Amino acid sequence: MFTDPNPTQAVRYGEIVESDFVPPWWAKNRHLQTIFPRFLQKRAKLNYRKEKLQLPDGDFVNLIWAGDIKSSNGLITLFHGLEGSIRSHYTNDMAANLVRQGYAVVLMHFRGCGGEANLKPRAYHSGETEDAWYFLNWLEKQFPETRKAAIGFSLGANMLLKLLSEQPKQKILQAAMAISVPFQLDVCSTNINQGFSRIYQGYLLKSMINNLLLKMRSIDYKNLLKVNETQIKQFKSFREFDQHITAPLHGYEDAADYYKKCSSANFLQNISTPTLVVHAKDDPFMHETIVPNANELSPSVGLEVSEKGGHVGFLQGTPWRPKIWMHQRANRFLNAFFDEFNTTNKATNQ
């Protein structure tokens, strides 16, 4: 039974508590919190290597490795957000932070992400857990003695929570962390199509469309989709893309069916892995009404909510020396788990 050695940093499982994140005076705006780390903050240095993991259906995903597993305190798996990659500020900088903490890190790119188109018509989405589950089992076979945890960001966080719910008896991951979760996909798709948030939608949607059109040059989609390239180029919202692309490619009736069956708010009660969820009410990708109630959490899920923080932002420090509070929170959460495990191992081996 896990016990946090420092109760002031302990996760209060089964509860919703106020996060200790406080934005600095200069970064209280939710858009600044979201944009500054992406476009204005210098990326942390990260040395990594790539590996291609073949999937059972003949497709592949690209893995990114950083740190030395043999000498590490543990292995942390990262799952990126929509159209993300190791080049995304939140994955690159979190990986660099974790390596400095003595961990090894592996990021699994979703199909078609990371700059290389995948081979099958299907891609990835907020509820696609099959590839991640295959990857985690493969990882366990490679490093059975290494303690493991996972961190998911945005879409990757939603996917991770759904996976943990589907696999309540899994023993591969000893802990998990989910950041900026789109708990209710339907509400999120509506919210990001309004006001300034449409800028984020347009930026991501353009990438989604371009990647799909690139794949259509080598894969025949005529019997899979009811829209052509000209119509796809005219999509203006995530909902349109999900209605005409995501849903039919992945076995859903329509966008509403996809949103209903893949929203992580529906899965939180079934999670048995110790999981920390961190969320900001002012996330511009979402609406604060999506935050679950305490009775929707399992006794293994702790939810920390802040008033400010933006989307995968949580920026602190000064404008000339900014820092990401989420790194500190991840370190506290993971170190508590791994320190106890390593201490127990040493005592056992003596």
C-alpha positions as CSV (number, residue, x, y, z in Angstrom):
1,M,0.0,0.0,0.0
2,F,1.5,3.3,-1.1
3,T,1.9,6.0,1.5
4,D,3.3,9.4,0.6
5,P,6.3,10.1,2.9
6,N,5.5,13.8,2.9
7,P,1.8,14.4,3.8
8,T,2.0,18.0,2.7
9,Q,2.6,16.8,-0.8
10,A,0.2,13.9,-0.7
11,V,-2.5,13.4,-3.3
12,R,-5.9,13.3,-1.7
13,Y,-7.4,10.4,-3.6
14,G,-11.1,10.4,-4.2
15,E,-11.3,14.1,-3.6
16,I,-11.2,17.4,-5.5
17,V,-8.9,19.9,-3.9
18,E,-7.6,23.3,-4.8
19,S,-4.2,23.2,-6.5
20,D,-1.3,25.1,-5.0
21,F,-0.5,26.6,-8.3
22,V,-0.5,30.4,-8.2
23,P,0.2,32.4,-11.4
24,P,2.7,35.3,-11.3
25,W,1.3,38.9,-11.7
26,W,2.4,39.1,-15.3
27,A,0.9,35.7,-16.4
28,K,-2.7,35.6,-15.0
29,N,-4.2,35.7,-18.5
30,R,-5.2,32.2,-19.7
31,H,-4.0,32.8,-23.2
32,L,-0.6,34.0,-22.1
33,Q,-0.4,30.9,-19.9
34,T,-1.1,28.8,-22.9
35,I,0.9,30.6,-25.6
36,F,4.0,31.7,-23.7
37,P,5.5,28.3,-23.1
38,R,4.9,27.3,-26.7
39,F,6.2,30.3,-28.6
40,L,8.2,32.4,-26.3
41,Q,10.0,30.2,-23.8
42,K,13.3,28.6,-24.8
43,R,13.1,24.8,-25.1
44,A,15.1,22.8,-22.6
45,K,18.0,20.8,-24.0
46,L,17.1,17.1,-24.5
47,N,19.2,14.3,-25.9
48,Y,17.1,11.5,-27.2
49,R,17.1,8.5,-29.6
50,K,14.3,7.2,-31.9
51,E,12.9,3.7,-32.3
52,K,10.1,2.4,-34.5
53,L,7.7,0.0,-32.8
54,Q,5.8,-2.3,-35.2
55,L,2.2,-2.9,-34.4
56,P,0.2,-6.1,-34.8
57,D,-1.8,-4.8,-37.8
58,G,1.4,-3.9,-39.8
59,D,1.4,-0.2,-38.9
60,F,3.9,1.5,-36.5
61,V,4.4,4.1,-33.9
62,N,7.6,6.1,-33.3
63,L,9.1,6.1,-29.8
64,I,11.5,8.6,-28.3
65,W,13.9,7.6,-25.6
66,A,15.8,9.8,-23.2
67,G,17.9,9.0,-20.2
68,D,19.6,5.7,-19.2
69,I,17.1,3.1,-18.0
70,K,19.8,0.9,-16.3
71,S,20.9,3.6,-13.9
72,S,17.6,5.4,-13.7
73,N,15.2,5.8,-10.7
74,G,12.4,4.5,-13.0
75,L,10.8,4.8,-16.4
76,I,8.2,7.4,-17.2
77,T,6.0,7.1,-20.3
78,L,4.7,10.2,-21.9
79,F,1.6,10.6,-24.1
80,H,1.3,13.8,-26.1
81,G,-1.7,15.9,-27.0
82,L,-3.6,16.5,-30.3
83,E,-1.1,16.8,-33.2
84,G,1.7,16.8,-30.6
85,S,5.2,15.2,-30.7
86,I,8.5,15.3,-28.8
87,R,8.9,18.8,-30.4
88,S,5.9,20.0,-28.4
89,H,7.0,22.3,-25.6
90,Y,5.2,20.3,-22.8
91,T,6.7,16.9,-23.8
92,N,10.2,18.1,-24.6
93,D,10.5,20.2,-21.4
94,M,8.8,17.6,-19.1
95,A,11.1,14.9,-20.5
96,A,14.2,17.1,-19.9
97,N,13.0,17.8,-16.4
98,L,12.4,14.1,-15.6
99,V,15.9,13.1,-17.0
100,R,17.4,15.7,-14.6
101,Q,15.5,14.0,-11.8
102,G,17.2,10.7,-12.6
103,Y,14.4,9.1,-14.6
104,A,14.4,7.5,-18.0
105,V,11.7,8.7,-20.3
106,V,9.9,7.1,-23.3
107,L,7.4,9.0,-25.4
108,M,5.0,7.1,-27.7
109,H,4.0,9.1,-30.7
110,F,0.5,8.3,-31.8
111,R,0.0,7.0,-35.3
112,G,0.9,9.6,-37.9
113,C,2.5,12.0,-35.4
114,G,6.1,13.1,-35.1
115,G,6.6,14.0,-38.7
116,E,6.0,10.6,-40.3
117,A,2.7,9.4,-41.8
118,N,1.5,6.0,-40.7
119,L,0.6,3.2,-43.1
120,K,-3.0,2.5,-42.4
121,P,-6.1,4.7,-42.9
122,R,-6.8,4.8,-39.2
123,A,-5.0,7.3,-37.1
124,Y,-5.5,8.2,-33.4
125,H,-8.1,10.0,-31.3
126,S,-9.0,10.8,-27.7
127,G,-10.2,7.3,-26.9
128,E,-7.8,5.2,-29.0
129,T,-6.2,3.0,-26.3
130,E,-5.3,-0.1,-28.3
131,D,-1.9,1.1,-29.5
132,A,-0.9,2.5,-26.1
133,W,-1.9,-0.8,-24.3
134,Y,0.1,-2.8,-26.8
135,F,3.1,-0.5,-26.3
136,L,2.9,-0.7,-22.5
137,N,2.8,-4.5,-22.6
138,W,5.8,-4.5,-25.0
139,L,7.5,-2.1,-22.6
140,E,6.9,-4.4,-19.7
141,K,8.4,-7.4,-21.5
142,Q,11.5,-5.3,-22.3
143,F,12.0,-4.0,-18.8
144,P,10.1,-6.2,-16.4
145,E,12.2,-5.2,-13.3
146,T,11.9,-1.4,-14.0
147,R,9.2,0.5,-12.1
148,K,7.0,2.5,-14.4
149,A,4.6,5.5,-14.4
150,A,2.9,7.5,-17.1
151,I,2.0,11.2,-17.8
152,G,-0.6,12.2,-20.4
153,F,-1.2,15.7,-21.7
154,S,-4.6,16.9,-23.0
155,L,-5.8,14.3,-25.6
156,G,-3.1,11.9,-24.3
157,A,-4.4,12.5,-20.8
158,N,-7.9,11.6,-21.8
159,M,-6.7,8.5,-23.5
160,L,-4.6,7.5,-20.5
161,L,-7.5,7.8,-18.1
162,K,-9.7,5.7,-20.4
163,L,-7.0,3.1,-20.7
164,L,-6.6,2.8,-17.0
165,S,-10.3,2.4,-16.6
166,E,-10.4,-0.3,-19.3
167,Q,-7.5,-2.1,-17.5
168,P,-8.4,-1.8,-13.8
169,K,-6.2,-4.8,-12.9
170,Q,-3.1,-3.7,-14.8
171,K,0.2,-3.8,-13.0
172,I,2.5,-2.2,-15.6
173,L,2.1,1.3,-14.4
174,Q,2.4,2.0,-10.7
175,A,1.2,5.6,-11.0
176,A,-0.2,8.0,-13.6
177,M,-0.7,11.7,-14.0
178,A,-3.1,13.5,-16.3
179,I,-2.7,17.1,-17.2
180,S,-5.3,19.5,-18.8
181,V,-7.9,16.7,-19.5
182,P,-10.8,17.3,-22.0
183,F,-13.1,15.4,-19.7
184,Q,-16.2,16.0,-21.9
185,L,-15.3,16.0,-25.5
186,D,-18.6,17.3,-26.7
187,V,-18.4,20.4,-24.5
188,C,-14.8,21.0,-25.5
189,S,-15.5,20.8,-29.2
190,T,-18.2,23.5,-28.7
191,N,-16.0,25.7,-26.5
192,I,-13.0,25.8,-28.7
193,N,-15.2,26.9,-31.6
194,Q,-16.0,30.2,-29.9
195,G,-14.2,33.5,-29.4
196,F,-10.4,33.6,-29.3
197,S,-10.2,29.9,-28.7
198,R,-11.0,29.4,-32.4
199,I,-7.4,30.5,-33.1
200,Y,-6.2,27.3,-31.3
201,Q,-8.7,25.2,-33.2
202,G,-7.7,26.7,-36.5
203,Y,-4.0,26.0,-35.9
204,L,-4.5,22.4,-34.9
205,L,-7.2,21.7,-37.5
206,K,-4.9,22.9,-40.3
207,S,-2.3,20.3,-39.2
208,M,-4.9,17.6,-39.0
209,I,-6.2,18.3,-42.4
210,N,-2.8,18.6,-44.0
211,N,-1.7,15.3,-42.5
212,L,-4.9,13.6,-43.7
213,L,-4.5,15.0,-47.3
214,L,-0.9,13.8,-47.3
215,K,-2.0,10.2,-46.4
216,M,-4.7,10.4,-49.1
217,R,-2.0,10.6,-51.7
218,S,-0.9,7.0,-51.0
219,I,-4.0,5.4,-49.3
220,D,-7.4,5.0,-51.0
221,Y,-10.1,6.4,-48.7
222,K,-13.0,6.2,-51.2
223,N,-14.8,3.4,-49.5
224,L,-14.0,4.7,-46.0
225,L,-15.1,8.4,-46.2
226,K,-18.0,10.1,-47.7
227,V,-16.1,13.4,-48.2
228,N,-13.5,14.3,-50.8
229,E,-10.4,16.4,-50.6
230,T,-12.1,19.6,-51.6
231,Q,-14.7,19.2,-48.8
232,I,-12.0,18.2,-46.3
233,K,-10.1,21.5,-47.0
234,Q,-13.3,23.4,-46.1
235,F,-13.7,22.0,-42.6
236,K,-13.9,24.8,-40.1
237,S,-14.2,23.0,-36.7
238,F,-13.1,19.9,-34.8
239,R,-16.7,18.7,-34.8
240,E,-16.8,18.7,-38.6
241,F,-13.5,16.7,-38.7
242,D,-14.7,14.2,-36.1
243,Q,-18.1,13.9,-37.8
244,H,-16.7,13.1,-41.3
245,I,-13.2,11.7,-40.5
246,T,-12.6,10.5,-36.9
247,A,-16.0,8.7,-36.5
248,P,-16.2,6.7,-39.7
249,L,-12.5,5.8,-39.7
250,H,-12.7,4.4,-36.1
251,G,-16.1,2.7,-36.0
252,Y,-18.3,5.4,-34.4
253,E,-21.7,6.4,-35.7
254,D,-21.0,10.1,-35.7
255,A,-19.1,12.8,-33.8
256,A,-21.7,12.6,-31.0
257,D,-21.2,8.9,-30.6
258,Y,-17.4,9.3,-30.5
259,Y,-17.6,12.0,-27.9
260,K,-19.9,10.1,-25.7
261,K,-17.9,6.8,-25.8
262,C,-14.5,8.4,-25.4
263,S,-15.0,11.2,-22.9
264,S,-12.8,10.4,-19.8
265,A,-15.4,11.8,-17.4
266,N,-17.3,8.5,-18.0
267,F,-14.3,6.4,-16.9
268,L,-12.9,8.0,-13.7
269,Q,-14.8,5.8,-11.3
270,N,-13.2,2.6,-12.6
271,I,-9.6,3.5,-12.2
272,S,-7.6,1.6,-9.6
273,T,-4.1,2.9,-10.4
274,P,-3.0,5.8,-8.2
275,T,-3.7,8.8,-10.5
276,L,-3.2,12.5,-10.1
277,V,-5.2,14.8,-12.4
278,V,-4.3,18.4,-12.6
279,H,-6.6,20.9,-14.3
280,A,-7.1,24.7,-14.7
281,K,-10.6,26.1,-14.7
282,D,-9.6,28.8,-17.2
283,D,-8.3,26.3,-19.8
284,P,-9.2,28.1,-23.2
285,F,-9.6,24.7,-24.9
286,M,-12.5,23.8,-22.6
287,H,-15.1,25.1,-20.2
288,E,-14.9,24.9,-16.4
289,T,-18.2,23.1,-16.3
290,I,-16.5,19.9,-17.5
291,V,-14.7,19.4,-14.2
292,P,-16.0,16.2,-12.7
293,N,-17.7,16.1,-9.3
294,A,-16.0,14.2,-6.4
295,N,-18.6,11.4,-6.6
296,E,-17.4,10.7,-10.1
297,L,-13.8,9.9,-8.9
298,S,-12.6,6.5,-7.9
299,P,-10.8,6.2,-4.5
300,S,-7.6,6.0,-6.6
301,V,-8.0,9.3,-8.4
302,G,-7.1,12.7,-7.0
303,L,-8.1,15.9,-8.8
304,E,-6.3,19.1,-8.2
305,V,-8.0,22.2,-9.8
306,S,-6.6,25.7,-10.0
307,E,-8.4,28.9,-11.0
308,K,-5.7,29.8,-13.5
309,G,-3.1,28.0,-15.6
310,G,-4.4,27.9,-19.2
311,H,-4.0,24.8,-21.3
312,V,-0.9,22.8,-20.4
313,G,0.6,26.0,-19.2
314,F,1.0,26.5,-15.4
315,L,3.6,29.2,-15.9
316,Q,5.5,30.7,-13.0
317,G,8.7,32.7,-12.5
318,T,9.6,36.0,-14.2
319,P,9.2,37.0,-17.8
320,W,13.0,36.7,-18.2
321,R,13.3,33.5,-16.2
322,P,10.0,31.6,-16.6
323,K,9.5,28.1,-15.2
324,I,6.8,25.5,-15.4
325,W,5.1,24.7,-12.1
326,M,3.8,21.4,-13.6
327,H,7.4,20.1,-13.6
328,Q,7.6,20.6,-9.8
329,R,4.2,18.9,-9.3
330,A,5.2,15.9,-11.4
331,N,8.5,15.6,-9.5
332,R,6.8,15.7,-6.1
333,F,4.2,13.1,-7.2
334,L,6.6,10.7,-8.9
335,N,9.5,11.0,-6.4
336,A,7.2,10.0,-3.6
337,F,6.4,6.8,-5.4
338,F,9.8,5.9,-6.6
339,D,11.7,6.9,-3.5
340,E,9.5,4.5,-1.4
341,F,10.0,1.8,-4.0
342,N,13.8,2.2,-4.2
343,T,14.1,2.3,-0.4
344,T,12.1,-0.9,-0.1
345,N,14.2,-2.6,-2.8
346,K,17.5,-1.6,-1.1
347,A,16.2,-2.9,2.3
348,T,15.1,-6.2,0.7
349,N,18.4,-6.7,-1.1
350,Q,20.6,-6.1,2.0
